[in-house]
């Protein structure tokens, strides 16, 4: 009897990312263990995939898991940094997860013509820089989610489109960039807890002219917006 195929279980963070992806060919950049692309193919959310990993240890780990899953014919593993191992137009969607926003923004900025029409990003810190990058780079924010874990994890789906992003219409810009336009409109309990935690953290640090002062003002604007919608 042949051994059962490897079928990884995703944590809440990656499961949230999974729900934002649907593509013909998807690339997972910095994939580590390749759990996400394996689940994408298992659930029919992608037909084929490319796994990109820079470091030798995780690269070998990804190859082993894909072999255990019996998906070597549909999931290709490539060694390299960011989008460098991809060809322009090769994939129609890509994900970056578990990195800082600054690292992600650098990877995206260097990708140039290799950027696909859709991106799903899950930073481990504030996604403010990613939302700013999207607005400056011809991507609209089509969906956002929050996942609970060690801290609150945001996940963003971006789609290439022309003109101003309608997601930000009729919203105060600073809070929308910091906390997310779709998330502000949804006003979930998880988001409210995140904003209150920011207020509590920033109040002892805030003074006129300090960065924390502007951050605290943004958090208070977000709370005021949510209170008006109750």
GROMACS elastic network, one bead per residue, 0.5 to 0.9 nm:
[ bonds ]
;  ai    aj funct       b0    kb
    2     5     6  0.88682   500
    3     6     6  0.88629   500
    3    68     6  0.89793   500
    4     7     6  0.85741   500
    4    68     6  0.85183   500
    4    69     6  0.83622   500
    5    67     6  0.89207   500
    5    68     6  0.59494   500
    5    70     6  0.63586   500
    6    38     6  0.89754   500
    6    65     6  0.70721   500
    6    66     6  0.80989   500
    6    67     6  0.85434   500
    6    68     6  0.52422   500
    6    70     6  0.77673   500
    7    35     6  0.83715   500
    7    38     6  0.76444   500
    7    39     6  0.74170   500
    7    42     6  0.81447   500
    7    68     6  0.86743   500
    7    69     6  0.65096   500
    8    35     6  0.58689   500
    8    36     6  0.83566   500
    8    38     6  0.75672   500
    8    39     6  0.70271   500
    8    65     6  0.89265   500
    8    69     6  0.87958   500
    9    15     6  0.86426   500
    9    35     6  0.77168   500
    9    39     6  0.80902   500
   10    13     6  0.76801   500
   10    14     6  0.56776   500
   10    15     6  0.54776   500
   10    18     6  0.88521   500
   10    35     6  0.71164   500
   10    36     6  0.72949   500
   10    39     6  0.81070   500
   11    14     6  0.56238   500
   11    15     6  0.59486   500
   11    16     6  0.85456   500
   11   149     6  0.85208   500
   12    15     6  0.50311   500
   12    16     6  0.60620   500
   12    17     6  0.87098   500
   12   147     6  0.60821   500
   12   148     6  0.67290   500
   12   149     6  0.69524   500
   13    16     6  0.53614   500
   13    17     6  0.66310   500
   13    18     6  0.88855   500
   13    98     6  0.89676   500
   13   122     6  0.82200   500
   13   146     6  0.82861   500
   13   147     6  0.54892   500
   13   148     6  0.70897   500
   13   149     6  0.69566   500
   13   152     6  0.88591   500
   13   153     6  0.64709   500
   13   154     6  0.83623   500
   13   155     6  0.82512   500
   14    18     6  0.60713   500
   14    19     6  0.87249   500
   14    35     6  0.87556   500
   14    36     6  0.67534   500
   14    97     6  0.79822   500
   14   122     6  0.84974   500
   14   147     6  0.87800   500
   15    19     6  0.64594   500
   15    36     6  0.81350   500
   15   147     6  0.87214   500
   16    19     6  0.53536   500
   16    20     6  0.69708   500
   16   145     6  0.69374   500
   16   146     6  0.75769   500
   16   147     6  0.64696   500
   16   154     6  0.88879   500
   16   155     6  0.70988   500
   17    20     6  0.53762   500
   17    21     6  0.69014   500
   17    36     6  0.84100   500
   17    95     6  0.83452   500
   17    97     6  0.82100   500
   17   120     6  0.70663   500
   17   121     6  0.77944   500
   17   122     6  0.70872   500
   17   145     6  0.82496   500
   17   155     6  0.61356   500
   17   156     6  0.81246   500
   17   157     6  0.87514   500
   18    21     6  0.55213   500
   18    22     6  0.83930   500
   18    36     6  0.69441   500
   18    37     6  0.86962   500
   18    39     6  0.78028   500
   18    40     6  0.67572   500
   18    45     6  0.82547   500
   19    22     6  0.80192   500
   19    45     6  0.87168   500
   20   120     6  0.69005   500
   20   143     6  0.76233   500
   20   144     6  0.83283   500
   20   145     6  0.85267   500
   20   155     6  0.81952   500
   20   156     6  0.79102   500
   20   157     6  0.64038   500
   21    26     6  0.84680   500
   21    40     6  0.78739   500
   21    45     6  0.65950   500
   21    46     6  0.79925   500
   21    93     6  0.78419   500
   21    94     6  0.85927   500
   21    95     6  0.83456   500
   21   118     6  0.88482   500
   21   119     6  0.85314   500
   21   120     6  0.69940   500
   21   157     6  0.80113   500
   22    25     6  0.89727   500
   22    26     6  0.82604   500
   22    40     6  0.81488   500
   22    44     6  0.82797   500
   22    46     6  0.59408   500
   22    93     6  0.80350   500
   23    26     6  0.59667   500
   23    45     6  0.62232   500
   23    47     6  0.72950   500
   23    48     6  0.86284   500
   23    91     6  0.86062   500
   23    92     6  0.65234   500
   23    93     6  0.61210   500
   23    94     6  0.89750   500
   23   118     6  0.87528   500
   24    45     6  0.78484   500
   24    46     6  0.50615   500
   24    47     6  0.51148   500
   24    48     6  0.64627   500
   24    49     6  0.83140   500
   24    91     6  0.78235   500
   24    92     6  0.68558   500
   24    93     6  0.80429   500
   25    46     6  0.60053   500
   25    47     6  0.60495   500
   25    49     6  0.53159   500
   25    50     6  0.76767   500
   25    90     6  0.77310   500
   25    91     6  0.50238   500
   25    92     6  0.58174   500
   25    93     6  0.66643   500
   25    94     6  0.86260   500
   26    37     6  0.79363   500
   26    40     6  0.87838   500
   26    46     6  0.64060   500
   26    47     6  0.81087   500
   26    48     6  0.65774   500
   26    50     6  0.63524   500
   26    51     6  0.86349   500
   26    91     6  0.56345   500
   26    92     6  0.62666   500
   26    94     6  0.53782   500
   26    95     6  0.78087   500
   27    31     6  0.89037   500
   27    37     6  0.79606   500
   27    48     6  0.88017   500
   27    49     6  0.55419   500
   27    51     6  0.58164   500
   27    52     6  0.72181   500
   27    83     6  0.88664   500
   27    86     6  0.86030   500
   27    91     6  0.65312   500
   27    92     6  0.82930   500
   27    93     6  0.63728   500
   27    95     6  0.64135   500
   27    96     6  0.89197   500
   28    31     6  0.54137   500
   28    34     6  0.79335   500
   28    36     6  0.78040   500
   28    37     6  0.66515   500
   28    49     6  0.76272   500
   28    50     6  0.63967   500
   28    51     6  0.51164   500
   28    52     6  0.61569   500
   28    53     6  0.85995   500
   28    93     6  0.87364   500
   28    94     6  0.56470   500
   28    96     6  0.63518   500
   28    97     6  0.83938   500
   29    32     6  0.86931   500
   29    50     6  0.83748   500
   29    51     6  0.64022   500
   29    53     6  0.65274   500
   29    81     6  0.83123   500
   29    82     6  0.59724   500
   29    83     6  0.71211   500
   29    94     6  0.70309   500
   29    95     6  0.60283   500
   29    96     6  0.53226   500
   29    97     6  0.78639   500
   30    34     6  0.89347   500
   30    51     6  0.76143   500
   30    52     6  0.55846   500
   30    54     6  0.68447   500
   30    55     6  0.87305   500
   30    58     6  0.88467   500
   30    80     6  0.89794   500
   30    81     6  0.79889   500
   30    82     6  0.70545   500
   30    95     6  0.87189   500
   30    96     6  0.66663   500
   30    97     6  0.75351   500
   30    98     6  0.86781   500
   30    99     6  0.87904   500
   31    34     6  0.52097   500
   31    35     6  0.78733   500
   31    36     6  0.76505   500
   31    37     6  0.81046   500
   31    51     6  0.60927   500
   31    52     6  0.61327   500
   31    53     6  0.58546   500
   31    58     6  0.79729   500
   31    59     6  0.83370   500
   31    62     6  0.75584   500
   31    95     6  0.87156   500
   31    96     6  0.77836   500
   31    97     6  0.78078   500
   32    35     6  0.81401   500
   32    51     6  0.87443   500
   32    52     6  0.84631   500
   32    53     6  0.64525   500
   32    54     6  0.88935   500
   32    55     6  0.84478   500
   32    57     6  0.85561   500
   32    59     6  0.66700   500
   32    61     6  0.72692   500
   32    62     6  0.62758   500
   33    36     6  0.81822   500
   33    58     6  0.60947   500
   33    59     6  0.77084   500
   33    60     6  0.86622   500
   33    61     6  0.56144   500
   33    63     6  0.83023   500
   33    64     6  0.87432   500
   33    65     6  0.69843   500
   33    66     6  0.89072   500
   34    37     6  0.56457   500
   34    38     6  0.62485   500
   34    39     6  0.87637   500
   34    51     6  0.69016   500
   34    58     6  0.87931   500
   34    59     6  0.89406   500
   34    61     6  0.79915   500
   34    63     6  0.80533   500
   34    65     6  0.69210   500
   34    66     6  0.71524   500
   35    38     6  0.52399   500
   35    39     6  0.62762   500
   35    40     6  0.86960   500
   35    62     6  0.80309   500
   35    65     6  0.77717   500
   35    66     6  0.85581   500
   36    39     6  0.52396   500
   36    40     6  0.61963   500
   36    41     6  0.88868   500
   37    41     6  0.63587   500
   37    42     6  0.85305   500
   37    46     6  0.82425   500
   37    48     6  0.88973   500
   37    49     6  0.67007   500
   37    50     6  0.81396   500
   37    51     6  0.74261   500
   37    75     6  0.77960   500
   38    41     6  0.54252   500
   38    42     6  0.61636   500
   38    43     6  0.87413   500
   38    49     6  0.86940   500
   38    65     6  0.84732   500
   38    66     6  0.70132   500
   38    69     6  0.73712   500
   38    71     6  0.76671   500
   38    75     6  0.79255   500
   39    43     6  0.60350   500
   39    44     6  0.84311   500
   39    45     6  0.83264   500
   40    43     6  0.54479   500
   40    44     6  0.61907   500
   40    46     6  0.55957   500
   40    47     6  0.83358   500
   40    48     6  0.89811   500
   40    49     6  0.86312   500
   41    44     6  0.50668   500
   41    45     6  0.59818   500
   41    46     6  0.52244   500
   41    47     6  0.61108   500
   41    48     6  0.69845   500
   41    49     6  0.78812   500
   41    71     6  0.84668   500
   41    74     6  0.83103   500
   41    75     6  0.85909   500
   42    45     6  0.77315   500
   42    46     6  0.84634   500
   43    46     6  0.79144   500
   44    47     6  0.65810   500
   46    49     6  0.70345   500
   47    74     6  0.74257   500
   48    73     6  0.86546   500
   48    75     6  0.59904   500
   48    76     6  0.83832   500
   49    74     6  0.62988   500
   49    76     6  0.63911   500
   49    77     6  0.86854   500
   49    91     6  0.81876   500
   50    74     6  0.83808   500
   50    75     6  0.56033   500
   50    77     6  0.59142   500
   50    78     6  0.72368   500
   50    86     6  0.84577   500
   50    91     6  0.82580   500
   51    59     6  0.88505   500
   51    62     6  0.79152   500
   51    75     6  0.68970   500
   51    76     6  0.59852   500
   51    78     6  0.61135   500
   51    79     6  0.84664   500
   52    59     6  0.79986   500
   52    76     6  0.85455   500
   52    77     6  0.60203   500
   52    78     6  0.50191   500
   52    79     6  0.58502   500
   52    80     6  0.63372   500
   52    81     6  0.75176   500
   52    82     6  0.72059   500
   52    83     6  0.78662   500
   52    85     6  0.73367   500
   52    86     6  0.86569   500
   53    56     6  0.78976   500
   53    58     6  0.69327   500
   53    59     6  0.54944   500
   53    62     6  0.83792   500
   53    77     6  0.77137   500
   53    78     6  0.65910   500
   53    79     6  0.52867   500
   53    80     6  0.58734   500
   53    81     6  0.68848   500
   53    82     6  0.78864   500
   54    58     6  0.79867   500
   54    59     6  0.69522   500
   54    78     6  0.84650   500
   54    79     6  0.54499   500
   54    81     6  0.53173   500
   54    82     6  0.79096   500
   55    58     6  0.58411   500
   55    59     6  0.59957   500
   55    60     6  0.87520   500
   55    79     6  0.77895   500
   55    80     6  0.82054   500
   55    81     6  0.89302   500
   56    60     6  0.61613   500
   56    61     6  0.85804   500
   56    79     6  0.81061   500
   57    60     6  0.53705   500
   57    61     6  0.62780   500
   57    62     6  0.87571   500
   58    62     6  0.60260   500
   58    63     6  0.85753   500
   59    62     6  0.52165   500
   59    63     6  0.63838   500
   59    64     6  0.87832   500
   59    77     6  0.76809   500
   59    78     6  0.80796   500
   59    79     6  0.69921   500
   60    63     6  0.51260   500
   60    64     6  0.62359   500
   60    65     6  0.87034   500
   61    64     6  0.51793   500
   61    65     6  0.62474   500
   61    66     6  0.86605   500
   62    65     6  0.52031   500
   62    66     6  0.61403   500
   62    67     6  0.85741   500
   62    77     6  0.74987   500
   63    66     6  0.52352   500
   63    67     6  0.61786   500
   63    68     6  0.86082   500
   63    72     6  0.83312   500
   63    76     6  0.86502   500
   63    77     6  0.66344   500
   64    67     6  0.51480   500
   64    68     6  0.61316   500
   64    69     6  0.85899   500
   65    69     6  0.60863   500
   65    70     6  0.86192   500
   66    70     6  0.62428   500
   66    71     6  0.55470   500
   66    72     6  0.59953   500
   66    75     6  0.71517   500
   66    76     6  0.87832   500
   66    77     6  0.87695   500
   67    70     6  0.50473   500
   67    71     6  0.62401   500
   67    72     6  0.58070   500
   68    71     6  0.78900   500
   68    72     6  0.89849   500
   69    72     6  0.80427   500
   70    73     6  0.79600   500
   71    74     6  0.54250   500
   71    75     6  0.58285   500
   71    76     6  0.87626   500
   72    75     6  0.53003   500
   72    76     6  0.65728   500
   72    77     6  0.86872   500
   73    76     6  0.74127   500
   78    85     6  0.65811   500
   78    86     6  0.86795   500
   79    85     6  0.70805   500
   80    83     6  0.78202   500
   80    84     6  0.63265   500
   80    85     6  0.56779   500
   81    84     6  0.57860   500
   81    85     6  0.72374   500
   81   107     6  0.82863   500
   82    85     6  0.74953   500
   82    86     6  0.87521   500
   82   104     6  0.89623   500
   82   107     6  0.56418   500
   82   108     6  0.79401   500
   82   110     6  0.83015   500
   82   111     6  0.74239   500
   83    86     6  0.55259   500
   83    87     6  0.83494   500
   83   107     6  0.73517   500
   83   108     6  0.80001   500
   83   110     6  0.80440   500
   83   111     6  0.55864   500
   83   112     6  0.89638   500
   83   114     6  0.65807   500
   83   115     6  0.75768   500
   84    87     6  0.79002   500
   84   110     6  0.86898   500
   84   111     6  0.70774   500
   84   114     6  0.79823   500
   86    89     6  0.85576   500
   86    90     6  0.67293   500
   86    91     6  0.80230   500
   86   114     6  0.67896   500
   87    90     6  0.53318   500
   87    91     6  0.81304   500
   87   113     6  0.87861   500
   87   114     6  0.62420   500
   88    91     6  0.78885   500
   88   112     6  0.89876   500
   88   113     6  0.58505   500
   88   115     6  0.73657   500
   88   116     6  0.79879   500
   89    92     6  0.69817   500
   89   113     6  0.80983   500
   89   114     6  0.65728   500
   89   115     6  0.79615   500
   89   116     6  0.66829   500
   89   117     6  0.89126   500
   90   114     6  0.80510   500
   90   116     6  0.80984   500
   91    94     6  0.73077   500
   91   114     6  0.86424   500
   91   115     6  0.86019   500
   91   116     6  0.61431   500
   91   117     6  0.85661   500
   92   115     6  0.86334   500
   92   116     6  0.50091   500
   92   117     6  0.57098   500
   92   118     6  0.63837   500
   92   119     6  0.87451   500
   93   115     6  0.84541   500
   93   116     6  0.54115   500
   93   117     6  0.62705   500
   93   119     6  0.56393   500
   93   120     6  0.77770   500
   94   115     6  0.81619   500
   94   116     6  0.67365   500
   94   117     6  0.86705   500
   94   118     6  0.65852   500
   94   119     6  0.50442   500
   94   120     6  0.63270   500
   94   121     6  0.84993   500
   95   118     6  0.87347   500
   95   119     6  0.57480   500
   95   121     6  0.56880   500
   95   122     6  0.79896   500
   96    99     6  0.74052   500
   96   104     6  0.71339   500
   96   119     6  0.80356   500
   96   120     6  0.65951   500
   96   121     6  0.50555   500
   96   122     6  0.63232   500
   96   123     6  0.78487   500
   97   100     6  0.87234   500
   97   104     6  0.86302   500
   97   120     6  0.81980   500
   97   121     6  0.58787   500
   97   123     6  0.59729   500
   97   124     6  0.79287   500
   97   155     6  0.85729   500
   98   121     6  0.87994   500
   98   122     6  0.62142   500
   98   123     6  0.56116   500
   98   124     6  0.55818   500
   99   102     6  0.83562   500
   99   103     6  0.65006   500
   99   104     6  0.66036   500
   99   122     6  0.74723   500
   99   123     6  0.52497   500
   99   124     6  0.56252   500
   99   125     6  0.81056   500
  100   103     6  0.53384   500
  100   104     6  0.63422   500
  100   105     6  0.86952   500
  100   122     6  0.87467   500
  100   123     6  0.52616   500
  100   124     6  0.52959   500
  100   125     6  0.57985   500
  100   126     6  0.81742   500
  100   127     6  0.86140   500
  101   104     6  0.50213   500
  101   105     6  0.59855   500
  101   106     6  0.85281   500
  101   122     6  0.85483   500
  101   123     6  0.54480   500
  101   124     6  0.72260   500
  101   125     6  0.64002   500
  101   126     6  0.68237   500
  101   127     6  0.59942   500
  101   128     6  0.79079   500
  101   129     6  0.63007   500
  101   130     6  0.63318   500
  102   105     6  0.51287   500
  102   106     6  0.62280   500
  102   107     6  0.87209   500
  102   129     6  0.71017   500
  102   130     6  0.81774   500
  103   106     6  0.52072   500
  103   107     6  0.63535   500
  103   108     6  0.87483   500
  104   107     6  0.50842   500
  104   108     6  0.61376   500
  104   109     6  0.84958   500
  104   121     6  0.81812   500
  104   123     6  0.76381   500
  104   130     6  0.77015   500
  105   108     6  0.51126   500
  105   109     6  0.59713   500
  105   110     6  0.86092   500
  105   129     6  0.71593   500
  105   130     6  0.62477   500
  105   133     6  0.70282   500
  106   109     6  0.51242   500
  106   110     6  0.62817   500
  106   111     6  0.87187   500
  107   110     6  0.53674   500
  107   111     6  0.63197   500
  108   111     6  0.51864   500
  108   112     6  0.75014   500
  108   115     6  0.73581   500
  108   133     6  0.87205   500
  109   112     6  0.65051   500
  109   133     6  0.84489   500
  109   137     6  0.89308   500
  111   114     6  0.53577   500
  111   115     6  0.57290   500
  112   115     6  0.60486   500
  113   116     6  0.81467   500
  115   118     6  0.82200   500
  115   119     6  0.83298   500
  116   119     6  0.70036   500
  116   159     6  0.87909   500
  116   160     6  0.81975   500
  117   139     6  0.83575   500
  117   158     6  0.82299   500
  117   159     6  0.57469   500
  117   160     6  0.51092   500
  117   161     6  0.85094   500
  118   139     6  0.83171   500
  118   157     6  0.72016   500
  118   158     6  0.56088   500
  118   160     6  0.63818   500
  119   139     6  0.88694   500
  119   156     6  0.79807   500
  119   157     6  0.57216   500
  119   158     6  0.50262   500
  119   159     6  0.65063   500
  119   160     6  0.86619   500
  120   155     6  0.70088   500
  120   156     6  0.55229   500
  120   158     6  0.62630   500
  120   159     6  0.89218   500
  121   127     6  0.88075   500
  121   130     6  0.83335   500
  121   154     6  0.83230   500
  121   155     6  0.56549   500
  121   156     6  0.51862   500
  121   157     6  0.65468   500
  121   158     6  0.80659   500
  122   125     6  0.88298   500
  122   127     6  0.81322   500
  122   153     6  0.70406   500
  122   154     6  0.58313   500
  122   156     6  0.64337   500
  123   126     6  0.70623   500
  123   127     6  0.63140   500
  123   130     6  0.86983   500
  123   153     6  0.71274   500
  123   154     6  0.66740   500
  123   155     6  0.71895   500
  123   156     6  0.88985   500
  124   127     6  0.82895   500
  124   151     6  0.85417   500
  124   152     6  0.85184   500
  124   153     6  0.63339   500
  124   154     6  0.77656   500
  125   128     6  0.88867   500
  125   152     6  0.88158   500
  125   153     6  0.76352   500
  125   154     6  0.82301   500
  126   129     6  0.75142   500
  126   130     6  0.85631   500
  126   153     6  0.88745   500
  126   154     6  0.80004   500
  126   178     6  0.71754   500
  126   179     6  0.82387   500
  127   130     6  0.51895   500
  127   131     6  0.63183   500
  127   132     6  0.87021   500
  127   154     6  0.72340   500
  127   155     6  0.85672   500
  127   156     6  0.84532   500
  127   177     6  0.80825   500
  127   178     6  0.69847   500
  127   179     6  0.79745   500
  127   180     6  0.83897   500
  128   131     6  0.52656   500
  128   132     6  0.62751   500
  128   133     6  0.86416   500
  128   176     6  0.89492   500
  128   177     6  0.54942   500
  128   179     6  0.75854   500
  128   180     6  0.82654   500
  129   132     6  0.50513   500
  129   133     6  0.60669   500
  129   134     6  0.86139   500
  129   177     6  0.83677   500
  129   178     6  0.86349   500
  130   134     6  0.61139   500
  130   135     6  0.86805   500
  130   156     6  0.89148   500
  131   134     6  0.50932   500
  131   135     6  0.63368   500
  131   136     6  0.87415   500
  131   140     6  0.89561   500
  131   141     6  0.76962   500
  131   156     6  0.87191   500
  131   177     6  0.61174   500
  131   178     6  0.82299   500
  131   180     6  0.81065   500
  132   135     6  0.52795   500
  132   136     6  0.63638   500
  132   137     6  0.86283   500
  132   177     6  0.71005   500
  133   136     6  0.51916   500
  133   137     6  0.59517   500
  133   138     6  0.87743   500
  133   139     6  0.84400   500
  134   137     6  0.50530   500
  134   138     6  0.62398   500
  134   140     6  0.65891   500
  134   141     6  0.75291   500
  134   158     6  0.73570   500
  134   159     6  0.89896   500
  134   160     6  0.88175   500
  135   138     6  0.60890   500
  135   139     6  0.60885   500
  135   140     6  0.68376   500
  135   141     6  0.84612   500
  135   164     6  0.76921   500
  135   165     6  0.70486   500
  136   139     6  0.77825   500
  137   160     6  0.84818   500
  138   159     6  0.83716   500
  138   160     6  0.57045   500
  138   161     6  0.58056   500
  138   162     6  0.60351   500
  138   163     6  0.76223   500
  138   164     6  0.85726   500
  138   165     6  0.87183   500
  139   142     6  0.89388   500
  139   158     6  0.57327   500
  139   159     6  0.51634   500
  139   161     6  0.55235   500
  139   162     6  0.76043   500
  139   165     6  0.77267   500
  140   157     6  0.84298   500
  140   158     6  0.54263   500
  140   159     6  0.52646   500
  140   160     6  0.61053   500
  140   161     6  0.60411   500
  140   162     6  0.81820   500
  140   163     6  0.88828   500
  140   164     6  0.79685   500
  140   165     6  0.51747   500
  140   166     6  0.77612   500
  140   167     6  0.75488   500
  141   144     6  0.76020   500
  141   156     6  0.70415   500
  141   157     6  0.60081   500
  141   159     6  0.65807   500
  141   160     6  0.89618   500
  141   165     6  0.70734   500
  141   166     6  0.85183   500
  141   167     6  0.65158   500
  141   168     6  0.88965   500
  141   180     6  0.89990   500
  141   181     6  0.85388   500
  141   182     6  0.84643   500
  142   156     6  0.78866   500
  142   157     6  0.57290   500
  142   158     6  0.57207   500
  142   159     6  0.65173   500
  142   165     6  0.89800   500
  142   167     6  0.73746   500
  142   182     6  0.83672   500
  143   155     6  0.83846   500
  143   156     6  0.60036   500
  143   157     6  0.51529   500
  143   158     6  0.73346   500
  143   182     6  0.67479   500
  143   183     6  0.87875   500
  144   154     6  0.71868   500
  144   155     6  0.56306   500
  144   157     6  0.62832   500
  144   180     6  0.73340   500
  144   181     6  0.84479   500
  144   182     6  0.62194   500
  144   183     6  0.65209   500
  145   153     6  0.83181   500
  145   154     6  0.58491   500
  145   155     6  0.51704   500
  145   156     6  0.66576   500
  145   157     6  0.88654   500
  145   182     6  0.85135   500
  145   183     6  0.71695   500
  146   152     6  0.65604   500
  146   153     6  0.55774   500
  146   155     6  0.62452   500
  146   156     6  0.89999   500
  146   183     6  0.81363   500
  146   190     6  0.75323   500
  146   191     6  0.76993   500
  147   151     6  0.84652   500
  147   152     6  0.57839   500
  147   153     6  0.50315   500
  147   154     6  0.64339   500
  147   155     6  0.78562   500
  147   190     6  0.84802   500
  148   151     6  0.62710   500
  148   153     6  0.63069   500
  148   190     6  0.80141   500
  149   152     6  0.59914   500
  149   153     6  0.70396   500
  150   153     6  0.84667   500
  152   190     6  0.79785   500
  152   191     6  0.86167   500
  152   194     6  0.74288   500
  156   180     6  0.89715   500
  161   164     6  0.86768   500
  161   165     6  0.81625   500
  162   165     6  0.80801   500
  163   166     6  0.86925   500
  164   167     6  0.87819   500
  164   168     6  0.84978   500
  164   169     6  0.88769   500
  165   168     6  0.62016   500
  165   169     6  0.76297   500
  166   169     6  0.52568   500
  166   170     6  0.89754   500
  167   170     6  0.87682   500
  167   171     6  0.86185   500
  167   180     6  0.89961   500
  167   181     6  0.59710   500
  167   182     6  0.67830   500
  168   171     6  0.56926   500
  168   172     6  0.80376   500
  168   173     6  0.70051   500
  168   176     6  0.68115   500
  168   177     6  0.84650   500
  168   180     6  0.87351   500
  168   181     6  0.57907   500
  168   182     6  0.84073   500
  169   172     6  0.86503   500
  169   173     6  0.88312   500
  169   181     6  0.86633   500
  170   173     6  0.87319   500
  171   174     6  0.88232   500
  171   175     6  0.81106   500
  171   176     6  0.65851   500
  171   181     6  0.72505   500
  171   184     6  0.88176   500
  171   185     6  0.89425   500
  171   225     6  0.84900   500
  172   175     6  0.59949   500
  172   176     6  0.62080   500
  172   177     6  0.87957   500
  172   221     6  0.77547   500
  172   222     6  0.81417   500
  172   225     6  0.82344   500
  173   176     6  0.50341   500
  173   177     6  0.60462   500
  173   178     6  0.85347   500
  173   181     6  0.85944   500
  174   177     6  0.52880   500
  174   178     6  0.61924   500
  174   179     6  0.85398   500
  174   218     6  0.60601   500
  174   221     6  0.83401   500
  174   222     6  0.86249   500
  175   178     6  0.50236   500
  175   179     6  0.57021   500
  175   180     6  0.72697   500
  175   181     6  0.79939   500
  175   184     6  0.82341   500
  175   218     6  0.53346   500
  175   219     6  0.67035   500
  175   220     6  0.86648   500
  175   221     6  0.64647   500
  175   222     6  0.52964   500
  175   225     6  0.89089   500
  176   179     6  0.54125   500
  176   182     6  0.82332   500
  176   183     6  0.84222   500
  176   184     6  0.69137   500
  176   222     6  0.78485   500
  177   180     6  0.55031   500
  177   181     6  0.70254   500
  178   181     6  0.87594   500
  178   215     6  0.89795   500
  178   218     6  0.77520   500
  178   219     6  0.84544   500
  179   182     6  0.88382   500
  179   183     6  0.68602   500
  179   184     6  0.67555   500
  179   191     6  0.79380   500
  179   195     6  0.81122   500
  179   219     6  0.85669   500
  179   222     6  0.78377   500
  180   183     6  0.51554   500
  180   184     6  0.59939   500
  180   185     6  0.86477   500
  181   184     6  0.51686   500
  181   185     6  0.63356   500
  181   186     6  0.86637   500
  182   185     6  0.52220   500
  182   186     6  0.62017   500
  182   187     6  0.86024   500
  183   187     6  0.59648   500
  183   188     6  0.72782   500
  183   191     6  0.72200   500
  184   187     6  0.50142   500
  184   188     6  0.79890   500
  184   191     6  0.77768   500
  184   222     6  0.74977   500
  184   225     6  0.79886   500
  184   226     6  0.70585   500
  185   188     6  0.87035   500
  185   225     6  0.89589   500
  185   226     6  0.78808   500
  185   229     6  0.84656   500
  186   191     6  0.88864   500
  187   190     6  0.82495   500
  187   191     6  0.63899   500
  187   192     6  0.68213   500
  187   226     6  0.63947   500
  187   229     6  0.86813   500
  188   191     6  0.52920   500
  188   192     6  0.63858   500
  188   193     6  0.87691   500
  189   192     6  0.50406   500
  189   193     6  0.61958   500
  189   194     6  0.86223   500
  190   193     6  0.52295   500
  190   194     6  0.63099   500
  190   195     6  0.88429   500
  191   195     6  0.62552   500
  191   196     6  0.86393   500
  192   195     6  0.51845   500
  192   196     6  0.61658   500
  192   197     6  0.85160   500
  192   223     6  0.76048   500
  192   226     6  0.82961   500
  193   196     6  0.51415   500
  193   197     6  0.60487   500
  193   198     6  0.86300   500
  194   197     6  0.51256   500
  194   198     6  0.63690   500
  194   199     6  0.88609   500
  195   198     6  0.50506   500
  195   199     6  0.63718   500
  195   200     6  0.88031   500
  195   219     6  0.59334   500
  195   220     6  0.81967   500
  195   222     6  0.75015   500
  195   223     6  0.71912   500
  196   199     6  0.50086   500
  196   200     6  0.62483   500
  196   201     6  0.85469   500
  196   219     6  0.77756   500
  196   220     6  0.87649   500
  196   223     6  0.80467   500
  197   200     6  0.51758   500
  197   201     6  0.60952   500
  197   202     6  0.85362   500
  198   201     6  0.50624   500
  198   202     6  0.59311   500
  198   203     6  0.84303   500
  198   215     6  0.84166   500
  198   216     6  0.73744   500
  198   219     6  0.67863   500
  199   202     6  0.52383   500
  199   203     6  0.59416   500
  199   215     6  0.86513   500
  199   216     6  0.59774   500
  199   217     6  0.88366   500
  199   219     6  0.62749   500
  199   220     6  0.72675   500
  200   203     6  0.56515   500
  200   204     6  0.77412   500
  201   204     6  0.68719   500
  201   205     6  0.75885   500
  201   216     6  0.89276   500
  202   205     6  0.51757   500
  202   206     6  0.58800   500
  202   212     6  0.59633   500
  202   213     6  0.76626   500
  202   215     6  0.74538   500
  202   216     6  0.58693   500
  203   206     6  0.53425   500
  203   207     6  0.85650   500
  203   212     6  0.80175   500
  203   213     6  0.81600   500
  203   216     6  0.69132   500
  204   207     6  0.85157   500
  205   210     6  0.82560   500
  205   211     6  0.89831   500
  205   212     6  0.60315   500
  205   213     6  0.76332   500
  206   209     6  0.85702   500
  206   210     6  0.64479   500
  206   211     6  0.75654   500
  206   214     6  0.80858   500
  206   215     6  0.83748   500
  206   216     6  0.69988   500
  207   210     6  0.56447   500
  207   211     6  0.83960   500
  207   212     6  0.71762   500
  207   213     6  0.54572   500
  208   211     6  0.85240   500
  208   212     6  0.86790   500
  208   213     6  0.59325   500
  208   214     6  0.83890   500
  209   212     6  0.84523   500
  209   213     6  0.67679   500
  209   214     6  0.81209   500
  210   213     6  0.54291   500
  210   214     6  0.73146   500
  211   214     6  0.55242   500
  211   215     6  0.64372   500
  211   216     6  0.87289   500
  212   216     6  0.59422   500
  212   217     6  0.84912   500
  213   216     6  0.51750   500
  213   217     6  0.62517   500
  213   218     6  0.87304   500
  214   217     6  0.50473   500
  214   218     6  0.62468   500
  214   219     6  0.87424   500
  215   218     6  0.50853   500
  215   219     6  0.63226   500
  215   220     6  0.86920   500
  216   219     6  0.50839   500
  216   220     6  0.61806   500
  216   221     6  0.85922   500
  217   220     6  0.50732   500
  217   221     6  0.61370   500
  217   222     6  0.86303   500
  218   221     6  0.50744   500
  218   222     6  0.62677   500
  218   223     6  0.87621   500
  219   222     6  0.50679   500
  219   223     6  0.63353   500
  219   224     6  0.86975   500
  220   223     6  0.50428   500
  220   224     6  0.61506   500
  220   225     6  0.85933   500
  221   224     6  0.50463   500
  221   225     6  0.61753   500
  221   226     6  0.86997   500
  222   225     6  0.51259   500
  222   226     6  0.63297   500
  222   227     6  0.86853   500
  223   226     6  0.51164   500
  223   227     6  0.61184   500
  223   228     6  0.86329   500
  224   227     6  0.50850   500
  224   228     6  0.62039   500
  224   229     6  0.88052   500
  225   228     6  0.52547   500
  225   229     6  0.65941   500
  226   229     6  0.52663   500
  226   230     6  0.66482   500
  227   230     6  0.53451   500
